Amino acid sequence: MSSNEVKPGKNCRLCSKQLDHHVLGSDFTCRTCQYECHRVEPLLREMAALHMKQQRENAQAIKALKDEISELKNNLSNRQQKASTTLKGLRDAMSELSSEVSYLKQIKTKVEGDDRFKKIEKEIEDVKTEVKNLDQEVANVYADQENDSRWEDNEIDKAEVRQTVDGMVDFTRRLKEAFVALAGPEEKKVQQMEAQREKDAQELKDGMREMQGFMRQMQQAFSMLPVLAASTPAQTQQIHTPTQSQASTTMQTTVPAKAVTTSAVKKK
């Protein structure tokens, strides 16, 4: 028997049953309790692991809470420090104001018997009265403007209608421009064809005008030629032997016709 086995006549540590030689176990337990302990040992280990895991999570949560509490304490201390600084600044400002008030009181006591101070107070009262009158005038002006606005409602409606009409006219104009832009290429072709036709007609007119001028020049040339008629032998001889003056006259008469004919041929 080992050292940790229980002798008969003792009680089990778990079930408190009296042990005999049939139910002897180890560690002061009976065999039944020992078997049950071995059977539930994996579950016990799992529960112990879960317990440790829960303890770790609780420790982490506690640490996070401690960090938050420390941060809040730091923020609170910073706020307290800022508040104390602000309070100190306010106290300094109050002390400065109290000193200024005391100084002003001293000045007031000095100038209470002075006539200039009374004059300044009177001017201040006059200014207050003028400000009150100006406020009343401004209120009257606003009331008049409200009354005028009632009469101007019709003009406002007319202006709105006019603005609407102008908008419709503008929309129509833009719509027309859009259609013109869509029909632009075809209209351009038509304009080019019309321009070509006008150009051809103008060239034809110029050609007809040049032909008419050439015909007039030819008529003038033929009209300037000498007329041949029946004459006597003396006249024939005279014609065959013209004098120098007649020859020069004939030359002068013939030369312009030739020049006219030459110019007409060049134009043609």
C-alpha positions, 0 to 999 in steps of 0.5 A, a space after each residue: 500500500 502506498 503512502 497516500 492510500 487511505 486505511 480502512 475505517 476512514 472517511 472519503 474526503 469527497 463523498 464522506 463515505 467510510 472506506 473499507 478494503 473494497 473501496 480503497 483509493 488514493 489521496 484520501 478518496 474512494 475508488 468511485 470518487 477517484 474514477 469520477 475525478 479522472 472522468 471529469 478531469 478534461 472538463 476541469 482543465 477546459 474550465 480552468 483554461 476558460 477561467 484563466 482566459 476570462 481572468 486575462 480579459 478582465 485584467 485587460 479591461 481593468 487596465 483599459 479602464 485604469 488608462 481611461 481614468 488616468 487620462 480623464 484625471 490628466 484632462 481634469 488636471 489640465 482643465 483645472 490648470 486652465 481654469 485657474 489660469 483663466 481665473 487668475 487672468 480675470 482677477 488681474 483684469 478685475 484689479 485693473 478695472 477697479 484701479 481704473 474705476 477708482 482713478 475715474 472716481 478721483 477725476 470725477 471728484 476733481 471735475 464735479 465743480 468744473 463748468 466744462 464737465 456740465 457743458 459736456 453733459 449737456 452736449 451729451 444730452 443734446 446728442 441723445 435727443 438728436 439720435 432719438 429724433 433721427 430714429 423717429 425719422 428713420 421709422 417714418 421713412 420705413 413706413 413711407 417705403 412700405 406704403 410705396 411698396 404697396 403701390 409698386 407691387 403692380 410695377 413689380 408684376 409688370 417687370 416680372 411679366 416683361 422679364 418672362 417675355 424677354 426670356 421667351 424671345 431669347 429662347 425663340 432666338 436661340 432656337 432659330 439659331 440652332 436650326 440655322 446652324 443645323 441647316 448651315 451646310 445646305 444653305 452654304 451650298 445653295 449660296 455658292 450655286 447662286 454666287 456661281 450663277 450670278 458670276 456666270 450671268 455677269 460674265 455673259 453681260 460683260 461679253 455682250 457689252 463688249 460685243 455691242 461696243 465692238 459693233 458700234 465701233 465697226 459702224 463708226 468706222 464704216 460711216 467714216 469711209 468715203 462714199 463712191 459715186 459716178 463722176 466725169 473723166 475730169 473728176 476721175 482724173 482729179 480723183 486719181 490725182 488728188 491734191 496734197 491736201 486731199 491726200 492728207 485729208 483722206 489719210 487722216 480719215 482712213 487712219 482713225 478707221 484703221 486705228 478703230 478696227 485695230 483696237 476692236 480686233 484687240 478687244 475681240 
